[in-house]
Amino acid sequence: MSCTYQKEPMKESFEEWVPLVDETGLVTGRVTRSAVHNGSKLLHPVVHMHVLKPDKSLLLQKRPETKLIQPGKWDTAVGGHIS
């Protein structure tokens, strides 16, 4: 998996870019990760993996309190952006 980063002026951090997609999944452009997580509801590809134990119980992870998005909430076992 590859990520494209662009250094922002006057900042020490790098911003991740993610594809924008339409309702059919066709890539229509790109936008920063922060732009898709600011309440804009821009469509962008992600992946989530659900893990079921033999007894059919679902394994979840609790997000760290330090996360910017949904801190401390329960989440799928694995998830992330597709770049």
N, C-alpha and C positions, 0 to 999 in steps of 0.2 A: 504494500500500500504506500502510495506517495502522497505527500502533502506539499502544497505550495504556500510559502510564507512571504510576506512583504513587510519590511521594516517600516514602521510608522515614524514620521519625523518627531523629534523631541521626546521619544519614549525608548525605554530600554527593552521592551518586550516585542515579540513578533506576533502577528495576527494570522490565524489559520483561515484559509479561503476554502469554501465548499461550493459544490455545484448547485445551481438553482434548477429545478425541474418543473415541468407542467404536470397536470393531472394524469397524464399517460406515462410519466417517467422520462420524457424527452428533456435532455439538458438544454436549457435556454440561456444560460449565463452563469455567472459566479458572484458570490457575495461573501463577506466576512462572516465568520462563525458568530461573532457578537451580534451581527445584524439579524441572523435567523433566530436568535434567542432573546430578542428584545420585545416580544409580543407582536411582531409583524406577521406571523403565521406564514412566512415564505416557505414554500415547499423545498425540501432538500433531502437527499437520500441518506438513510441511516440503516443500521442493521441491529437486531436484537436477537439474542439466543435464549430460549427458555429451556431450562434443564429440569427434567422430571426424574425423580428417584424411582426405583422399582415398585415402591408402594404408592406411586402416582402423586406423591407430594411434590410441590414446586419449590425449587431452590431459588432464593432471592438474595440480593446483597443490599446492605444499607449504605447509602451514599455518605461519604464523609461530610461532616459539618462545614468543612473548608471549601466545598464545591460552590461555584457561582450559581449553577443551575440546580434547583431542587435539593439543597443541602439537607442531609439527615433523613431523606425519604427512602422508602423501599423501592428497589429497581430490579430489572431483569438481571440474570446472571452475568451476561456480557452484552455490551451495546456500544455503539459509536457511529461517527460520521463516516460516510464513504466519500473519499476524495477522488 
